[in-house]
Structure formats: structure tokens, C-alpha cells
Amino acid sequence: ARPREFLAQLEGRAARANHAQANSYEAFPPFAAGVVIAHVTGGADQSTIDLLAVVFIVARVAYGLCYIADKS
């Protein structure tokens, strides 16, 4: 009934998972804007844009897993 209160009370791994999710939501708009701008301006080959986008996504997944596991 009150998800924000519930999430505020989480501790440990569950709290870190929630924080990693929130951080990913915050990182998405600049990432999406960068991909769109790179595509629209034509400043880079599509394969380069694709590669950088995949590297970013893989890095974000690795970050989330490390954050949840409490690894610095």
C-alpha cells in the first residue's frame, strides 16, 4: 500500500538493489540523449555508436551486480 515507506525501511542487499535501480534510472536519460545525438549528427559510424552503447549497458549491469553484492 505504501511502497516508498517499504523501500525506505529496507536494509542490506535489498536496499542496495533499490539504490542500484534508482541510479540506473538516473543514468538512462543522458545515455539515451548521447546515443540519439550521436546518431542524428552523424559524427560517428553506426557500428561505433552501437559498440559504445553495448559497452555502457554491460558496464551498468556489472555495476549493479557489484553494488548489490556490496563490492567496491
PQR file with spaces between the fields and no chain letter, atoms N, CA, C, O and H, PARSE charges and radii, in Angstrom:
ATOM       1  N    ALA     1       0.811   -1.195    0.000 -0.4000 1.5000
ATOM       2  CA   ALA     1       0.000    0.000    0.000 -0.0000 2.0000
ATOM       3  C    ALA     1       0.856    1.261    0.000  0.5500 1.7000
ATOM       4  O    ALA     1       0.463    2.283   -0.562 -0.5500 1.4000
ATOM       5  N    ARG     2       2.015    1.188    0.625 -0.4000 1.5000
ATOM       6  CA   ARG     2       2.918    2.349    0.702 -0.0000 2.0000
ATOM       7  C    ARG     2       4.325    1.920    0.276  0.5500 1.7000
ATOM       8  O    ARG     2       5.186    1.699    1.128 -0.5500 1.4000
ATOM       9  H    ARG     2       2.333    0.358    1.082  0.4000 1.0000
ATOM      10  N    PRO     3       4.561    1.802   -1.012 -0.5600 1.5000
ATOM      11  CA   PRO     3       5.845    1.270   -1.472  0.2800 2.0000
ATOM      12  C    PRO     3       7.042    2.136   -1.089  0.5500 1.7000
ATOM      13  O    PRO     3       8.119    1.598   -0.834 -0.5500 1.4000
ATOM      14  N    ARG     4       6.889    3.447   -1.039 -0.4000 1.5000
ATOM      15  CA   ARG     4       8.038    4.292   -0.682 -0.0000 2.0000
ATOM      16  C    ARG     4       8.449    4.090    0.770  0.5500 1.7000
ATOM      17  O    ARG     4       9.639    4.071    1.085 -0.5500 1.4000
ATOM      18  H    ARG     4       6.014    3.884   -1.245  0.4000 1.0000
ATOM      19  N    GLU     5       7.480    3.942    1.642 -0.4000 1.5000
ATOM      20  CA   GLU     5       7.805    3.670    3.043 -0.0000 2.0000
ATOM      21  C    GLU     5       8.459    2.305    3.182  0.5500 1.7000
ATOM      22  O    GLU     5       9.417    2.141    3.938 -0.5500 1.4000
ATOM      23  H    GLU     5       6.513    3.957    1.386  0.4000 1.0000
ATOM      24  N    PHE     6       7.940    1.328    2.452 -0.4000 1.5000
ATOM      25  CA   PHE     6       8.516   -0.013    2.482 -0.0000 2.0000
ATOM      26  C    PHE     6       9.966    0.011    2.003  0.5500 1.7000
ATOM      27  O    PHE     6      10.845   -0.566    2.642 -0.5500 1.4000
ATOM      28  H    PHE     6       7.161    1.461    1.838  0.4000 1.0000
ATOM      29  N    LEU     7      10.212    0.683    0.870 -0.4000 1.5000
ATOM      30  CA   LEU     7      11.562    0.729    0.313 -0.0000 2.0000
ATOM      31  C    LEU     7      12.517    1.501    1.218  0.5500 1.7000
ATOM      32  O    LEU     7      13.704    1.180    1.273 -0.5500 1.4000
ATOM      33  H    LEU     7       9.497    1.151    0.350  0.4000 1.0000
ATOM      34  N    ALA     8      12.022    2.503    1.922 -0.4000 1.5000
ATOM      35  CA   ALA     8      12.865    3.274    2.833 -0.0000 2.0000
ATOM      36  C    ALA     8      13.312    2.437    4.031  0.5500 1.7000
ATOM      37  O    ALA     8      14.335    2.737    4.647 -0.5500 1.4000
ATOM      38  H    ALA     8      11.058    2.764    1.877  0.4000 1.0000
ATOM      39  N    GLN     9      12.564    1.406    4.363 -0.4000 1.5000
ATOM      40  CA   GLN     9      12.893    0.571    5.519 -0.0000 2.0000
ATOM      41  C    GLN     9      13.790   -0.613    5.170  0.5500 1.7000
ATOM      42  O    GLN     9      14.230   -1.333    6.066 -0.5500 1.4000
ATOM      43  H    GLN     9      11.733    1.162    3.863  0.4000 1.0000
ATOM      44  N    LEU    10      14.064   -0.824    3.905 -0.4000 1.5000
ATOM      45  CA   LEU    10      14.889   -1.959    3.512 -0.0000 2.0000
ATOM      46  C    LEU    10      16.321   -1.782    4.005  0.5500 1.7000
ATOM      47  O    LEU    10      16.805   -0.664    4.175 -0.5500 1.4000
ATOM      48  H    LEU    10      13.707   -0.239    3.177  0.4000 1.0000
ATOM      49  N    GLU    11      16.971   -2.894    4.228 -0.4000 1.5000
ATOM      50  CA   GLU    11      18.372   -2.880    4.648 -0.0000 2.0000
ATOM      51  C    GLU    11      19.145   -3.924    3.856  0.5500 1.7000
ATOM      52  O    GLU    11      18.561   -4.831    3.263 -0.5500 1.4000
ATOM      53  H    GLU    11      16.577   -3.803    4.090  0.4000 1.0000
ATOM      54  N    GLY    12      20.438   -3.787    3.855 -0.4000 1.5000
ATOM      55  CA   GLY    12      21.308   -4.786    3.245 -0.0000 2.0000
ATOM      56  C    GLY    12      21.158   -4.882    1.741  0.5500 1.7000
ATOM      57  O    GLY    12      21.061   -3.878    1.034 -0.5500 1.4000
ATOM      58  H    GLY    12      20.913   -3.050    4.337  0.4000 1.0000
ATOM      59  N    ARG    13      21.141   -6.115    1.275 -0.4000 1.5000
ATOM      60  CA   ARG    13      21.120   -6.394   -0.161 -0.0000 2.0000
ATOM      61  C    ARG    13      19.898   -5.793   -0.859  0.5500 1.7000
ATOM      62  O    ARG    13      20.011   -5.265   -1.966 -0.5500 1.4000
ATOM      63  H    ARG    13      21.220   -6.930    1.849  0.4000 1.0000
ATOM      64  N    ALA    14      18.749   -5.871   -0.224 -0.4000 1.5000
ATOM      65  CA   ALA    14      17.522   -5.329   -0.825 -0.0000 2.0000
ATOM      66  C    ALA    14      17.616   -3.812   -0.977  0.5500 1.7000
ATOM      67  O    ALA    14      17.190   -3.266   -1.995 -0.5500 1.4000
ATOM      68  H    ALA    14      18.657   -6.299    0.675  0.4000 1.0000
ATOM      69  N    ALA    15      18.159   -3.141    0.006 -0.4000 1.5000
ATOM      70  CA   ALA    15      18.316   -1.685   -0.083 -0.0000 2.0000
ATOM      71  C    ALA    15      19.311   -1.318   -1.175  0.5500 1.7000
ATOM      72  O    ALA    15      19.097   -0.367   -1.927 -0.5500 1.4000
ATOM      73  H    ALA    15      18.505   -3.584    0.832  0.4000 1.0000
ATOM      74  N    ARG    16      20.405   -2.080   -1.261 -0.4000 1.5000
ATOM      75  CA   ARG    16      21.394   -1.807   -2.310 -0.0000 2.0000
ATOM      76  C    ARG    16      20.796   -2.049   -3.688  0.5500 1.7000
ATOM      77  O    ARG    16      21.103   -1.313   -4.626 -0.5500 1.4000
ATOM      78  H    ARG    16      20.579   -2.853   -0.650  0.4000 1.0000
ATOM      79  N    ALA    17      19.948   -3.067   -3.830 -0.4000 1.5000
ATOM      80  CA   ALA    17      19.292   -3.327   -5.117 -0.0000 2.0000
ATOM      81  C    ALA    17      18.383   -2.159   -5.493  0.5500 1.7000
ATOM      82  O    ALA    17      18.352   -1.745   -6.652 -0.5500 1.4000
ATOM      83  H    ALA    17      19.699   -3.664   -3.068  0.4000 1.0000
ATOM      84  N    ASN    18      17.659   -1.637   -4.536 -0.4000 1.5000
ATOM      85  CA   ASN    18      16.791   -0.492   -4.802 -0.0000 2.0000
ATOM      86  C    ASN    18      17.617    0.734   -5.200  0.5500 1.7000
ATOM      87  O    ASN    18      17.244    1.462   -6.119 -0.5500 1.4000
ATOM      88  H    ASN    18      17.684   -1.974   -3.595  0.4000 1.0000
ATOM      89  N    HIS    19      18.734    0.960   -4.511 -0.4000 1.5000
ATOM      90  CA   HIS    19      19.596    2.099   -4.844 -0.0000 2.0000
ATOM      91  C    HIS    19      20.236    1.926   -6.223  0.5500 1.7000
ATOM      92  O    HIS    19      20.357    2.896   -6.972 -0.5500 1.4000
ATOM      93  H    HIS    19      19.037    0.369   -3.764  0.4000 1.0000
ATOM      94  N    ALA    20      20.642    0.716   -6.562 -0.4000 1.5000
ATOM      95  CA   ALA    20      21.215    0.470   -7.890 -0.0000 2.0000
ATOM      96  C    ALA    20      20.172    0.706   -8.975  0.5500 1.7000
ATOM      97  O    ALA    20      20.487    1.244  -10.037 -0.5500 1.4000
ATOM      98  H    ALA    20      20.544   -0.072   -5.954  0.4000 1.0000
ATOM      99  N    GLN    21      18.944    0.311   -8.713 -0.4000 1.5000
ATOM     100  CA   GLN    21      17.863    0.540   -9.678 -0.0000 2.0000
ATOM     101  C    GLN    21      17.623    2.035   -9.857  0.5500 1.7000
ATOM     102  O    GLN    21      17.491    2.511  -10.984 -0.5500 1.4000
ATOM     103  H    GLN    21      18.687   -0.126   -7.851  0.4000 1.0000
ATOM     104  N    ALA    22      17.565    2.774   -8.758 -0.4000 1.5000
ATOM     105  CA   ALA    22      17.349    4.226   -8.839 -0.0000 2.0000
ATOM     106  C    ALA    22      18.496    4.901   -9.590  0.5500 1.7000
ATOM     107  O    ALA    22      18.273    5.814  -10.384 -0.5500 1.4000
ATOM     108  H    ALA    22      17.672    2.388   -7.842  0.4000 1.0000
ATOM     109  N    ASN    23      19.719    4.448   -9.334 -0.4000 1.5000
ATOM     110  CA   ASN    23      20.864    5.023  -10.027 -0.0000 2.0000
ATOM     111  C    ASN    23      20.805    4.737  -11.518  0.5500 1.7000
ATOM     112  O    ASN    23      21.186    5.581  -12.329 -0.5500 1.4000
ATOM     113  H    ASN    23      19.900    3.706   -8.689  0.4000 1.0000
ATOM     114  N    SER    24      20.334    3.562  -11.882 -0.4000 1.5000
ATOM     115  CA   SER    24      20.210    3.232  -13.303 -0.0000 2.0000
ATOM     116  C    SER    24      19.157    4.103  -13.985  0.5500 1.7000
ATOM     117  O    SER    24      19.335    4.512  -15.133 -0.5500 1.4000
ATOM     118  H    SER    24      20.025    2.876  -11.223  0.4000 1.0000
ATOM     119  N    TYR    25      18.067    4.385  -13.281 -0.4000 1.5000
ATOM     120  CA   TYR    25      17.056    5.291  -13.834 -0.0000 2.0000
ATOM     121  C    TYR    25      17.640    6.685  -14.049  0.5500 1.7000
ATOM     122  O    TYR    25      17.310    7.354  -15.029 -0.5500 1.4000
ATOM     123  H    TYR    25      17.923    4.053  -12.349  0.4000 1.0000
ATOM     124  N    GLU    26      18.499    7.119  -13.143 -0.4000 1.5000
ATOM     125  CA   GLU    26      19.120    8.441  -13.268 -0.0000 2.0000
ATOM     126  C    GLU    26      20.133    8.487  -14.408  0.5500 1.7000
ATOM     127  O    GLU    26      20.307    9.531  -15.036 -0.5500 1.4000
ATOM     128  H    GLU    26      18.766    6.576  -12.347  0.4000 1.0000
ATOM     129  N    ALA    27      20.798    7.377  -14.679 -0.4000 1.5000
ATOM     130  CA   ALA    27      21.826    7.343  -15.717 -0.0000 2.0000
ATOM     131  C    ALA    27      21.243    7.179  -17.118  0.5500 1.7000
ATOM     132  O    ALA    27      21.924    7.470  -18.101 -0.5500 1.4000
ATOM     133  H    ALA    27      20.658    6.529  -14.169  0.4000 1.0000
ATOM     134  N    PHE    28      19.993    6.718  -17.231 -0.4000 1.5000
ATOM     135  CA   PHE    28      19.433    6.436  -18.547 -0.0000 2.0000
ATOM     136  C    PHE    28      19.210    7.663  -19.431  0.5500 1.7000
ATOM     137  O    PHE    28      19.582    7.611  -20.603 -0.5500 1.4000
ATOM     138  H    PHE    28      19.439    6.482  -16.433  0.4000 1.0000
ATOM     139  N    PRO    29      18.626    8.766  -18.945 -0.5600 1.5000
ATOM     140  CA   PRO    29      18.375    9.903  -19.845  0.2800 2.0000
ATOM     141  C    PRO    29      19.634   10.456  -20.534  0.5500 1.7000
ATOM     142  O    PRO    29      19.594   10.690  -21.741 -0.5500 1.4000
ATOM     143  N    PRO    30      20.757   10.676  -19.811 -0.5600 1.5000
ATOM     144  CA   PRO    30      21.951   11.143  -20.526  0.2800 2.0000
ATOM     145  C    PRO    30      22.482   10.119  -21.533  0.5500 1.7000
ATOM     146  O    PRO    30      22.980   10.486  -22.598 -0.5500 1.4000
ATOM     147  N    PHE    31      22.371    8.836  -21.188 -0.4000 1.5000
ATOM     148  CA   PHE    31      22.790    7.787  -22.111 -0.0000 2.0000
ATOM     149  C    PHE    31      21.949    7.820  -23.377  0.5500 1.7000
ATOM     150  O    PHE    31      22.487    7.812  -24.485 -0.5500 1.4000
ATOM     151  H    PHE    31      21.967    8.538  -20.323  0.4000 1.0000
ATOM     152  N    ALA    32      20.634    7.858  -23.217 -0.4000 1.5000
ATOM     153  CA   ALA    32      19.738    7.883  -24.374 -0.0000 2.0000
ATOM     154  C    ALA    32      19.967    9.132  -25.214  0.5500 1.7000
ATOM     155  O    ALA    32      19.985    9.064  -26.443 -0.5500 1.4000
ATOM     156  H    ALA    32      20.197    7.865  -22.317  0.4000 1.0000
ATOM     157  N    ALA    33      20.142   10.273  -24.552 -0.4000 1.5000
ATOM     158  CA   ALA    33      20.397   11.514  -25.287 -0.0000 2.0000
ATOM     159  C    ALA    33      21.700   11.421  -26.067  0.5500 1.7000
ATOM     160  O    ALA    33      21.769   11.864  -27.214 -0.5500 1.4000
ATOM     161  H    ALA    33      20.127   10.329  -23.554  0.4000 1.0000
ATOM     162  N    GLY    34      22.719   10.856  -25.464 -0.4000 1.5000
ATOM     163  CA   GLY    34      24.002   10.709  -26.153 -0.0000 2.0000
ATOM     164  C    GLY    34      23.910    9.829  -27.383  0.5500 1.7000
ATOM     165  O    GLY    34      24.495   10.135  -28.422 -0.5500 1.4000
ATOM     166  H    GLY    34      22.663   10.496  -24.532  0.4000 1.0000
ATOM     167  N    VAL    35      23.173    8.733  -27.263 -0.4000 1.5000
ATOM     168  CA   VAL    35      23.013    7.833  -28.405 -0.0000 2.0000
ATOM     169  C    VAL    35      22.239    8.525  -29.522  0.5500 1.7000
ATOM     170  O    VAL    35      22.623    8.441  -30.688 -0.5500 1.4000
ATOM     171  H    VAL    35      22.698    8.484  -26.419  0.4000 1.0000
ATOM     172  N    VAL    36      21.159    9.202  -29.171 -0.4000 1.5000
ATOM     173  CA   VAL    36      20.348    9.888  -30.184 -0.0000 2.0000
ATOM     174  C    VAL    36      21.148   11.002  -30.842  0.5500 1.7000
ATOM     175  O    VAL    36      21.120   11.139  -32.065 -0.5500 1.4000
ATOM     176  H    VAL    36      20.847    9.270  -28.223  0.4000 1.0000
ATOM     177  N    ILE    37      21.860   11.797  -30.055 -0.4000 1.5000
ATOM     178  CA   ILE    37      22.662   12.895  -30.613 -0.0000 2.0000
ATOM     179  C    ILE    37      23.755   12.359  -31.526  0.5500 1.7000
ATOM     180  O    ILE    37      23.988   12.904  -32.605 -0.5500 1.4000
ATOM     181  H    ILE    37      21.883   11.686  -29.062  0.4000 1.0000
ATOM     182  N    ALA    38      24.426   11.296  -31.100 -0.4000 1.5000
ATOM     183  CA   ALA    38      25.466   10.706  -31.946 -0.0000 2.0000
ATOM     184  C    ALA    38      24.888   10.205  -33.258  0.5500 1.7000
ATOM     185  O    ALA    38      25.513   10.340  -34.310 -0.5500 1.4000
ATOM     186  H    ALA    38      24.238   10.854  -30.223  0.4000 1.0000
ATOM     187  N    HIS    39      23.707    9.634  -33.197 -0.4000 1.5000
ATOM     188  CA   HIS    39      23.070    9.110  -34.403 -0.0000 2.0000
ATOM     189  C    HIS    39      22.614   10.239  -35.329  0.5500 1.7000
ATOM     190  O    HIS    39      22.829   10.177  -36.540 -0.5500 1.4000
ATOM     191  H    HIS    39      23.200    9.525  -32.343  0.4000 1.0000
ATOM     192  N    VAL    40      21.988   11.261  -34.766 -0.4000 1.5000
ATOM     193  CA   VAL    40      21.420   12.344  -35.565 -0.0000 2.0000
ATOM     194  C    VAL    40      22.510   13.203  -36.215  0.5500 1.7000
ATOM     195  O    VAL    40      22.385   13.606  -37.371 -0.5500 1.4000
ATOM     196  H    VAL    40      21.813   11.311  -33.783  0.4000 1.0000
ATOM     197  N    THR    41      23.573   13.476  -35.466 -0.4000 1.5000
ATOM     198  CA   THR    41      24.629   14.341  -36.010 -0.0000 2.0000
ATOM     199  C    THR    41      25.499   13.614  -37.027  0.5500 1.7000
ATOM     200  O    THR    41      26.149   14.251  -37.855 -0.5500 1.4000
ATOM     201  H    THR    41      23.675   13.149  -34.526  0.4000 1.0000
ATOM     202  N    GLY    42      25.516   12.303  -36.973 -0.4000 1.5000
ATOM     203  CA   GLY    42      26.315   11.549  -37.931 -0.0000 2.0000
ATOM     204  C    GLY    42      27.803   11.676  -37.686  0.5500 1.7000
ATOM     205  O    GLY    42      28.603   11.447  -38.592 -0.5500 1.4000
ATOM     206  H    GLY    42      24.988   11.785  -36.300  0.4000 1.0000
ATOM     207  N    GLY    43      28.187   12.043  -36.464 -0.4000 1.5000
ATOM     208  CA   GLY    43      29.596   12.236  -36.143 -0.0000 2.0000
ATOM     209  C    GLY    43      30.380   10.953  -35.987  0.5500 1.7000
ATOM     210  O    GLY    43      31.609   10.983  -35.930 -0.5500 1.4000
ATOM     211  H    GLY    43      27.537   12.230  -35.727  0.4000 1.0000
ATOM     212  N    ALA    44      29.690    9.823  -35.918 -0.4000 1.5000
ATOM     213  CA   ALA    44      30.362    8.535  -35.748 -0.0000 2.0000
ATOM     214  C    ALA    44      29.639    7.483  -36.567  0.5500 1.7000
ATOM     215  O    ALA    44      28.452    7.611  -36.868 -0.5500 1.4000
ATOM     216  H    ALA    44      28.692    9.799  -35.965  0.4000 1.0000
ATOM     217  N    ASP    45      30.373    6.448  -36.921 -0.4000 1.5000
ATOM     218  CA   ASP    45      29.762    5.322  -37.625 -0.0000 2.0000
ATOM     219  C    ASP    45      28.747    4.638  -36.726  0.5500 1.7000
ATOM     220  O    ASP    45      28.891    4.637  -35.503 -0.5500 1.4000
ATOM     221  H    ASP    45      31.337    6.344  -36.677  0.4000 1.0000
ATOM     222  N    GLN    46      27.733    4.063  -37.325 -0.4000 1.5000
ATOM     223  CA   GLN    46      26.698    3.373  -36.541 -0.0000 2.0000
ATOM     224  C    GLN    46      27.292    2.239  -35.729  0.5500 1.7000
ATOM     225  O    GLN    46      26.858    1.996  -34.603 -0.5500 1.4000
ATOM     226  H    GLN    46      27.616    4.064  -38.318  0.4000 1.0000
ATOM     227  N    SER    47      28.276    1.539  -36.277 -0.4000 1.5000
ATOM     228  CA   SER    47      28.891    0.432  -35.535 -0.0000 2.0000
ATOM     229  C    SER    47      29.606    0.935  -34.286  0.5500 1.7000
ATOM     230  O    SER    47      29.604    0.254  -33.261 -0.5500 1.4000
ATOM     231  H    SER    47      28.628    1.737  -37.192  0.4000 1.0000
ATOM     232  N    THR    48      30.213    2.108  -34.354 -0.4000 1.5000
ATOM     233  CA   THR    48      30.874    2.694  -33.195 -0.0000 2.0000
ATOM     234  C    THR    48      29.849    3.080  -32.137  0.5500 1.7000
ATOM     235  O    THR    48      30.058    2.838  -30.948 -0.5500 1.4000
ATOM     236  H    THR    48      30.215    2.661  -35.187  0.4000 1.0000
ATOM     237  N    ILE    49      28.749    3.675  -32.564 -0.4000 1.5000
ATOM     238  CA   ILE    49      27.682    4.051  -31.633 -0.0000 2.0000
ATOM     239  C    ILE    49      27.121    2.794  -30.963  0.5500 1.7000
ATOM     240  O    ILE    49      26.908    2.774  -29.750 -0.5500 1.4000
ATOM     241  H    ILE    49      28.579    3.872  -33.529  0.4000 1.0000
ATOM     242  N    ASP    50      26.886    1.762  -31.747 -0.4000 1.5000
ATOM     243  CA   ASP    50      26.355    0.503  -31.208 -0.0000 2.0000
ATOM     244  C    ASP    50      27.320   -0.101  -30.190  0.5500 1.7000
ATOM     245  O    ASP    50      26.907   -0.531  -29.113 -0.5500 1.4000
ATOM     246  H    ASP    50      27.058    1.778  -32.732  0.4000 1.0000
ATOM     247  N    LEU    51      28.606   -0.132  -30.536 -0.4000 1.5000
ATOM     248  CA   LEU    51      29.613   -0.708  -29.644 -0.0000 2.0000
ATOM     249  C    LEU    51      29.665    0.048  -28.319  0.5500 1.7000
ATOM     250  O    LEU    51      29.672   -0.565  -27.252 -0.5500 1.4000
ATOM     251  H    LEU    51      28.942    0.217  -31.411  0.4000 1.0000
ATOM     252  N    LEU    52      29.700    1.370  -28.386 -0.4000 1.5000
ATOM     253  CA   LEU    52      29.750    2.168  -27.167 -0.0000 2.0000
ATOM     254  C    LEU    52      28.488    2.000  -26.331  0.5500 1.7000
ATOM     255  O    LEU    52      28.555    1.981  -25.102 -0.5500 1.4000
ATOM     256  H    LEU    52      29.694    1.868  -29.253  0.4000 1.0000
ATOM     257  N    ALA    53      27.350    1.880  -26.984 -0.4000 1.5000
ATOM     258  CA   ALA    53      26.100    1.671  -26.259 -0.0000 2.0000
ATOM     259  C    ALA    53      26.105    0.316  -25.542  0.5500 1.7000
ATOM     260  O    ALA    53      25.682    0.215  -24.390 -0.5500 1.4000
ATOM     261  H    ALA    53      27.296    1.895  -27.983  0.4000 1.0000
ATOM     262  N    VAL    54      26.576   -0.699  -26.218 -0.4000 1.5000
ATOM     263  CA   VAL    54      26.638   -2.034  -25.602 -0.0000 2.0000
ATOM     264  C    VAL    54      27.633   -2.036  -24.442  0.5500 1.7000
ATOM     265  O    VAL    54      27.359   -2.620  -23.393 -0.5500 1.4000
ATOM     266  H    VAL    54      26.919   -0.617  -27.154  0.4000 1.0000
ATOM     267  N    VAL    55      28.772   -1.396  -24.620 -0.4000 1.5000
ATOM     268  CA   VAL    55      29.760   -1.315  -23.537 -0.0000 2.0000
ATOM     269  C    VAL    55      29.154   -0.611  -22.320  0.5500 1.7000
ATOM     270  O    VAL    55      29.351   -1.049  -21.187 -0.5500 1.4000
ATOM     271  H    VAL    55      28.995   -0.922  -25.471  0.4000 1.0000
ATOM     272  N    PHE    56      28.417    0.477  -22.554 -0.4000 1.5000
ATOM     273  CA   PHE    56      27.778    1.188  -21.454 -0.0000 2.0000
ATOM     274  C    PHE    56      26.781    0.296  -20.727  0.5500 1.7000
ATOM     275  O    PHE    56      26.762    0.259  -19.497 -0.5500 1.4000
ATOM     276  H    PHE    56      28.256    0.833  -23.474  0.4000 1.0000
ATOM     277  N    ILE    57      25.957   -0.420  -21.477 -0.4000 1.5000
ATOM     278  CA   ILE    57      24.951   -1.281  -20.860 -0.0000 2.0000
ATOM     279  C    ILE    57      25.600   -2.410  -20.074  0.5500 1.7000
ATOM     280  O    ILE    57      25.164   -2.723  -18.966 -0.5500 1.4000
ATOM     281  H    ILE    57      25.972   -0.391  -22.476  0.4000 1.0000
ATOM     282  N    VAL    58      26.623   -3.017  -20.627 -0.4000 1.5000
ATOM     283  CA   VAL    58      27.338   -4.081  -19.914 -0.0000 2.0000
ATOM     284  C    VAL    58      27.971   -3.529  -18.639  0.5500 1.7000
ATOM     285  O    VAL    58      27.929   -4.177  -17.593 -0.5500 1.4000
ATOM     286  H    VAL    58      26.977   -2.763  -21.527  0.4000 1.0000
ATOM     287  N    ALA    59      28.554   -2.339  -18.722 -0.4000 1.5000
ATOM     288  CA   ALA    59      29.154   -1.716  -17.542 -0.0000 2.0000
ATOM     289  C    ALA    59      28.098   -1.416  -16.483  0.5500 1.7000
ATOM     290  O    ALA    59      28.355   -1.583  -15.291 -0.5500 1.4000
ATOM     291  H    ALA    59      28.588   -1.812  -19.571  0.4000 1.0000
ATOM     292  N    ARG    60      26.908   -0.974  -16.905 -0.4000 1.5000
ATOM     293  CA   ARG    60      25.847   -0.682  -15.945 -0.0000 2.0000
ATOM     294  C    ARG    60      25.359   -1.960  -15.263  0.5500 1.7000
ATOM     295  O    ARG    60      25.081   -1.955  -14.064 -0.5500 1.4000
ATOM     296  H    ARG    60      26.699   -0.838  -17.874  0.4000 1.0000
ATOM     297  N    VAL    61      25.253   -3.049  -16.016 -0.4000 1.5000
ATOM     298  CA   VAL    61      24.841   -4.324  -15.419 -0.0000 2.0000
ATOM     299  C    VAL    61      25.900   -4.794  -14.420  0.5500 1.7000
ATOM     300  O    VAL    61      25.567   -5.233  -13.319 -0.5500 1.4000
ATOM     301  H    VAL    61      25.478   -3.054  -16.990  0.4000 1.0000
ATOM     302  N    ALA    62      27.168   -4.703  -14.804 -0.4000 1.5000
ATOM     303  CA   ALA    62      28.254   -5.093  -13.899 -0.0000 2.0000
ATOM     304  C    ALA    62      28.254   -4.215  -12.650  0.5500 1.7000
ATOM     305  O    ALA    62      28.452   -4.708  -11.540 -0.5500 1.4000
ATOM     306  H    ALA    62      27.439   -4.347  -15.698  0.4000 1.0000
ATOM     307  N    TYR    63      28.030   -2.917  -12.835 -0.4000 1.5000
ATOM     308  CA   TYR    63      27.961   -2.002  -11.698 -0.0000 2.0000
ATOM     309  C    TYR    63      26.837   -2.416  -10.755  0.5500 1.7000
ATOM     310  O    TYR    63      27.033   -2.484   -9.542 -0.5500 1.4000
ATOM     311  H    TYR    63      27.869   -2.517  -13.737  0.4000 1.0000
ATOM     312  N    GLY    64      25.667   -2.689  -11.310 -0.4000 1.5000
ATOM     313  CA   GLY    64      24.535   -3.084  -10.480 -0.0000 2.0000
ATOM     314  C    GLY    64      24.806   -4.359   -9.700  0.5500 1.7000
ATOM     315  O    GLY    64      24.491   -4.442   -8.513 -0.5500 1.4000
ATOM     316  H    GLY    64      25.508   -2.634  -12.296  0.4000 1.0000
ATOM     317  N    LEU    65      25.383   -5.343  -10.353 -0.4000 1.5000
ATOM     318  CA   LEU    65      25.694   -6.603   -9.673 -0.0000 2.0000
ATOM     319  C    LEU    65      26.728   -6.399   -8.570  0.5500 1.7000
ATOM     320  O    LEU    65      26.597   -6.961   -7.483 -0.5500 1.4000
ATOM     321  H    LEU    65      25.640   -5.276  -11.317  0.4000 1.0000
ATOM     322  N    CYS    66      27.745   -5.605   -8.843 -0.4000 1.5000
ATOM     323  CA   CYS    66      28.768   -5.321   -7.831 -0.0000 2.0000
ATOM     324  C    CYS    66      28.180   -4.512   -6.678  0.5500 1.7000
ATOM     325  O    CYS    66      28.505   -4.762   -5.517 -0.5500 1.4000
ATOM     326  H    CYS    66      27.852   -5.148   -9.727  0.4000 1.0000
ATOM     327  N    TYR    67      27.328   -3.559   -6.985 -0.4000 1.5000
ATOM     328  CA   TYR    67      26.711   -2.725   -5.956 -0.0000 2.0000
ATOM     329  C    TYR    67      25.822   -3.573   -5.042  0.5500 1.7000
ATOM     330  O    TYR    67      25.868   -3.437   -3.819 -0.5500 1.4000
ATOM     331  H    TYR    67      27.064   -3.356   -7.928  0.4000 1.0000
ATOM     332  N    ILE    68      25.029   -4.434   -5.636 -0.4000 1.5000
ATOM     333  CA   ILE    68      24.149   -5.303   -4.846 -0.0000 2.0000
ATOM     334  C    ILE    68      24.968   -6.260   -3.984  0.5500 1.7000
ATOM     335  O    ILE    68      24.589   -6.557   -2.851 -0.5500 1.4000
ATOM     336  H    ILE    68      24.992   -4.545   -6.629  0.4000 1.0000
ATOM     337  N    ALA    69      26.089   -6.741   -4.518 -0.4000 1.5000
ATOM     338  CA   ALA    69      26.959   -7.648   -3.776 -0.0000 2.0000
ATOM     339  C    ALA    69      27.843   -6.921   -2.762  0.5500 1.7000
ATOM     340  O    ALA    69      28.611   -7.557   -2.040 -0.5500 1.4000
ATOM     341  H    ALA    69      26.397   -6.500   -5.439  0.4000 1.0000
ATOM     342  N    ASP    70      27.737   -5.598   -2.707 -0.4000 1.5000
ATOM     343  CA   ASP    70      28.496   -4.748   -1.791 -0.0000 2.0000
ATOM     344  C    ASP    70      30.003   -4.823   -2.048  0.5500 1.7000
ATOM     345  O    ASP    70      30.806   -4.851   -1.116 -0.5500 1.4000
ATOM     346  H    ASP    70      27.113   -5.081   -3.294  0.4000 1.0000
ATOM     347  N    LYS    71      30.362   -4.855   -3.322 -0.4000 1.5000
ATOM     348  CA   LYS    71      31.773   -4.843   -3.732 -0.0000 2.0000
ATOM     349  C    LYS    71      32.124   -3.455   -4.210  0.5500 1.7000
ATOM     350  O    LYS    71      31.475   -2.918   -5.109 -0.5500 1.4000
ATOM     351  H    LYS    71      29.709   -4.832   -4.079  0.4000 1.0000
ATOM     352  N    SER    72      33.134   -2.877   -3.623 -0.4000 1.5000
ATOM     353  CA   SER    72      33.541   -1.513   -4.006 -0.0000 2.0000
ATOM     354  C    SER    72      34.180   -1.515   -5.375  0.5500 1.7000
ATOM     355  O    SER    72      34.586   -0.463   -5.868 -0.5500 1.4000
ATOM     356  H    SER    72      33.661   -3.313   -2.893  0.4000 1.0000
